[in-house]
Amino acid sequence: MIESNFSGWETEIGDALKESKSYCYAIYSTDRKLIFANKAFNALIIGDPCLSLINPSYDKIISLNSGSGKVFSGYLTVGEVNAINSSIFVNIYRKNNQFMIIGGVDIQLLTGQNTILHQMNVEIVNLQRELMQKTHQQEKIMQQLNATNEELTNANHDKDQFLKILAHDLRNPILSISGFSELLLNNFRNYDEEGI
């Protein structure tokens, strides 16, 4: 029934698979050659196409089954061991001296990851808002501290001015008292009680 639905669409399906950015397929030979890979699979390959098959490795795939049919179903990691790599869900089929990898992204996994990323983005936005609020509060506190500091500076200046005036105004009377006191001490015997 399904096959009849696609009858006559083989060319279009083939073209769509070749151009797909999410559906990957490649054909390898058992003598370590990549025969064909569509754009999506080519995007995953880094360097040597056989070494780019990380888990299961090219050698592991070759050893799975020398017969025909499906030899593997699961996640295939493609890329570089110590660098960027990606995992896609695949089925691997073997015929004669070739094997074909067909697969793509796991939509359920991708949806789950998108949900987690969305939640993380919401948390980041909330943290940014909180940080902005705290920054705003700190700016207000800094403005208040600056205003208080300016008031203290002005008050200190006023105090200094007041003390200068007070010192100036008290200096003359104190000097007079000091001078008279010294005069009395030096001439105490020369004055009578009324004079003192």
Backbone torsions as a table, in degrees:
resi	resn	phi	psi	omega
1	MET	NA	-46.6	-179.4
2	ILE	-64.8	-41.9	-179.6
3	GLU	-59.1	-36.4	-179.6
4	SER	-68.9	-27.9	177.7
5	ASN	-67.2	-28.5	-178.1
6	PHE	-98.0	-1.0	-178.5
7	SER	-59.7	127.9	-179.7
8	GLY	89.6	-6.0	-177.7
9	TRP	-108.2	9.1	-174.2
10	GLU	-57.4	-43.7	-178.7
11	THR	-63.4	-46.1	-178.6
12	GLU	-65.1	-41.3	178.4
13	ILE	-63.1	-44.2	178.2
14	GLY	-60.6	-45.0	178.8
15	ASP	-63.0	-42.6	-180.0
16	ALA	-62.7	-40.8	178.6
17	LEU	-66.0	-38.5	179.4
18	LYS	-64.2	-37.6	-175.9
19	GLU	-91.5	-8.7	-175.6
20	SER	-58.5	140.7	177.0
21	LYS	-99.5	-4.1	-179.6
22	SER	-123.7	-20.7	-179.7
23	TYR	-101.1	121.0	-173.9
24	CYS	-108.3	140.2	167.6
25	TYR	-152.6	148.4	-178.2
26	ALA	-151.3	152.9	176.2
27	ILE	-122.9	125.1	178.2
28	TYR	-114.8	152.7	171.3
29	SER	-97.4	160.5	179.6
30	THR	-76.8	-3.5	175.8
31	ASP	-103.8	37.8	171.8
32	ARG	62.4	44.0	176.7
33	LYS	-127.9	139.8	171.2
34	LEU	-88.3	117.7	-178.6
35	ILE	-84.2	-44.7	-179.5
36	PHE	-156.2	145.2	171.7
37	ALA	-146.7	135.8	176.2
38	ASN	-75.5	175.2	-175.1
39	LYS	-57.9	-41.2	-177.4
40	ALA	-64.1	-43.4	180.0
41	PHE	-70.6	-39.6	177.4
42	ASN	-58.6	-33.3	179.8
43	ALA	-65.4	-24.1	-179.1
44	LEU	-85.5	-25.3	-175.3
45	ILE	-73.4	132.6	175.3
46	ILE	-125.3	115.6	179.6
47	GLY	74.6	-132.0	-178.2
48	ASP	-65.2	122.2	-177.6
49	PRO	-60.0	-30.5	179.6
50	CYS	-78.1	-39.2	177.7
51	LEU	-71.9	-19.1	178.4
52	SER	-71.8	-16.3	174.5
53	LEU	-82.4	104.8	-171.9
54	ILE	-92.1	-52.8	-176.2
55	ASN	-147.9	109.9	-2.9
56	PRO	-70.7	150.2	-178.9
57	SER	-75.3	167.5	177.6
58	TYR	-55.3	-47.6	-178.7
59	ASP	-62.8	-38.5	178.6
60	LYS	-65.2	-42.0	179.5
61	ILE	-62.3	-43.6	179.6
62	ILE	-61.2	-36.2	-176.6
63	SER	-82.3	-9.6	-175.0
64	LEU	-60.8	-49.2	-177.2
65	ASN	-164.9	130.2	-179.9
66	SER	-90.4	-2.6	178.9
67	GLY	-83.2	-163.7	179.3
68	SER	-105.9	158.7	177.0
69	GLY	108.8	-166.9	-178.2
70	LYS	-74.2	127.6	179.5
71	VAL	-112.5	-13.5	-179.1
72	PHE	-157.1	143.6	172.3
73	SER	-143.5	122.6	-178.9
74	GLY	157.5	-160.4	-178.8
75	TYR	-86.0	134.5	176.0
76	LEU	-114.7	126.6	177.4
77	THR	-98.2	127.4	-175.5
78	VAL	-127.4	139.4	177.9
79	GLY	141.4	-132.9	177.2
80	GLU	-121.6	143.9	-177.4
81	VAL	-61.2	-47.0	-175.3
82	ASN	-100.9	21.4	-179.1
83	ALA	-143.9	-150.6	-178.1
84	ILE	-69.7	133.1	172.8
85	ASN	-146.5	161.5	-177.8
86	SER	-133.1	151.3	175.9
87	SER	-115.2	134.4	177.1
88	ILE	-128.9	152.7	177.1
89	PHE	-86.2	126.5	-174.4
90	VAL	-135.9	162.0	163.2
91	ASN	-117.7	136.6	178.3
92	ILE	-116.8	127.2	-179.2
93	TYR	-115.4	147.6	179.8
94	ARG	-124.7	135.7	173.3
95	LYS	-139.5	124.8	178.5
96	ASN	49.8	-120.0	-176.5
97	ASN	-102.0	27.6	179.7
98	GLN	-137.3	156.5	169.2
99	PHE	-136.8	148.0	-177.6
100	MET	-118.3	133.2	176.7
101	ILE	-105.5	124.4	178.9
102	ILE	-130.8	127.7	178.4
103	GLY	176.2	-167.1	-179.7
104	GLY	-177.5	-161.4	-178.3
105	VAL	-72.2	145.6	175.3
106	ASP	-85.7	107.2	-174.1
107	ILE	-60.1	-40.3	179.7
108	GLN	-63.6	-43.3	177.8
109	LEU	-63.8	-44.9	180.0
110	LEU	-61.3	-43.3	178.5
111	THR	-63.2	-42.2	177.5
112	GLY	-62.4	-42.8	178.4
113	GLN	-65.6	-39.5	177.5
114	ASN	-62.7	-38.8	178.0
115	THR	-63.4	-45.0	178.6
116	ILE	-62.7	-44.0	179.1
117	LEU	-63.2	-39.0	177.8
118	HIS	-61.9	-45.7	179.2
119	GLN	-62.1	-40.3	178.3
120	MET	-64.9	-39.8	177.8
121	ASN	-63.2	-41.3	178.0
122	VAL	-61.8	-43.6	178.7
123	GLU	-63.2	-41.6	178.9
124	ILE	-62.6	-44.3	179.2
125	VAL	-62.0	-42.7	178.9
126	ASN	-63.6	-41.3	177.9
127	LEU	-65.4	-37.9	177.2
128	GLN	-64.1	-42.5	177.5
129	ARG	-60.7	-46.5	-179.9
130	GLU	-61.3	-42.3	178.2
131	LEU	-63.1	-41.5	178.8
132	MET	-63.5	-41.2	178.9
133	GLN	-63.6	-44.2	-179.9
134	LYS	-66.5	-38.0	177.1
135	THR	-63.1	-42.4	178.2
136	HIS	-62.9	-42.6	177.9
137	GLN	-62.5	-42.0	178.9
138	GLN	-64.1	-38.9	177.5
139	GLU	-62.3	-42.0	177.9
140	LYS	-62.3	-44.9	-179.9
141	ILE	-62.8	-41.6	178.5
142	MET	-62.8	-40.5	177.6
143	GLN	-62.6	-43.4	178.7
144	GLN	-63.4	-43.1	179.0
145	LEU	-63.7	-41.2	178.6
146	ASN	-63.6	-42.2	179.0
147	ALA	-64.7	-43.3	178.8
148	THR	-64.1	-41.7	178.5
149	ASN	-61.9	-41.2	178.0
150	GLU	-65.0	-41.3	177.2
151	GLU	-61.8	-42.5	178.9
152	LEU	-65.1	-40.2	177.6
153	THR	-61.7	-45.0	177.9
154	ASN	-63.7	-42.3	179.6
155	ALA	-64.0	-40.1	178.6
156	ASN	-64.6	-41.0	177.5
157	HIS	-63.0	-45.0	178.7
158	ASP	-61.8	-41.5	178.4
159	LYS	-60.8	-45.5	179.2
160	ASP	-60.5	-43.1	178.8
161	GLN	-62.5	-44.6	179.9
162	PHE	-61.1	-44.2	-179.7
163	LEU	-65.5	-36.4	176.8
164	LYS	-62.8	-45.8	180.0
165	ILE	-64.1	-45.2	-179.6
166	LEU	-62.3	-43.5	179.8
167	ALA	-63.5	-42.0	179.8
168	HIS	-65.1	-45.0	-177.9
169	ASP	-69.4	-29.5	-179.0
170	LEU	-88.2	-20.2	-175.3
171	ARG	-60.9	-49.4	-176.9
172	ASN	-61.7	-51.6	179.1
173	PRO	-62.0	-37.4	-179.5
174	ILE	-68.7	-39.4	177.2
175	LEU	-63.5	-38.5	177.6
176	SER	-63.7	-47.3	179.7
177	ILE	-62.4	-42.9	-179.6
178	SER	-63.6	-43.2	179.2
179	GLY	-62.9	-45.5	178.8
180	PHE	-64.5	-38.1	179.7
181	SER	-63.8	-42.2	179.4
182	GLU	-66.0	-40.4	178.2
183	LEU	-61.0	-43.2	178.6
184	LEU	-64.4	-43.3	-179.0
185	LEU	-63.3	-41.8	-177.8
186	ASN	-75.0	-32.1	-174.6
187	ASN	-116.7	25.3	-175.9
188	PHE	-56.6	-40.3	-175.6
189	ARG	-77.1	-17.8	-177.0
190	ASN	-84.0	-14.1	-176.7
191	TYR	-109.5	151.5	172.3
192	ASP	-88.2	-178.5	-174.2
193	GLU	-62.8	-39.8	179.1
194	GLU	-68.6	-37.6	179.0
195	GLY	-66.9	-39.1	178.9
196	ILE	-65.7	NA	NA
